[in-house]
Amino acid sequence: MQAVDQMICEVCMFNEHCYMGMCIANKEWQEEMRKTLFEVARGTVK
């Protein structure tokens, strides 16, 4: 899970504004990114 969260942080438009692990990105966006990355990893994305 930490690896997925790190990948999300790296593609986030706010990645240069994070402070000590505090994420300012929209929580819904984070969840959607997490779901998408898991789907890609499982190969279920068309």
C-alpha positions as CSV (number, residue, x, y, z in Angstrom):
1,M,0.0,0.0,0.0
2,Q,2.9,2.4,0.7
3,A,4.3,1.9,-2.7
4,V,0.9,2.8,-4.3
5,D,0.7,5.9,-2.1
6,Q,4.2,6.9,-3.1
7,M,3.3,6.5,-6.8
8,I,0.2,8.7,-6.3
9,C,2.4,11.3,-4.6
10,E,4.8,11.3,-7.5
11,V,2.1,12.1,-10.1
12,C,0.2,14.5,-7.9
13,M,0.1,18.1,-9.1
14,F,0.7,19.2,-5.4
15,N,3.7,17.0,-4.9
16,E,6.0,20.0,-4.3
17,H,3.7,21.4,-1.6
18,C,3.5,18.4,0.7
19,Y,4.7,18.9,4.2
20,M,5.8,15.9,6.4
21,G,3.4,13.5,4.8
22,M,0.4,15.8,4.9
23,C,-1.4,15.4,1.6
24,I,-3.4,18.4,0.3
25,A,-4.9,16.6,-2.7
26,N,-8.6,15.9,-2.8
27,K,-9.4,12.6,-1.0
28,E,-11.8,11.5,-3.8
29,W,-9.0,12.0,-6.3
30,Q,-6.6,10.0,-4.1
31,E,-9.1,7.1,-3.8
32,E,-9.8,7.0,-7.6
33,M,-6.0,7.0,-8.3
34,R,-5.5,4.2,-5.8
35,K,-8.3,2.1,-7.4
36,T,-6.9,2.8,-10.9
37,L,-3.4,1.7,-9.9
38,F,-4.7,-1.5,-8.3
39,E,-6.7,-2.3,-11.5
40,V,-3.7,-1.7,-13.7
41,A,-1.6,-4.0,-11.4
42,R,-4.2,-6.7,-11.7
43,G,-4.5,-6.2,-15.5
44,T,-8.3,-5.4,-15.4
45,V,-8.0,-2.0,-17.2
46,K,-8.9,-2.1,-20.9
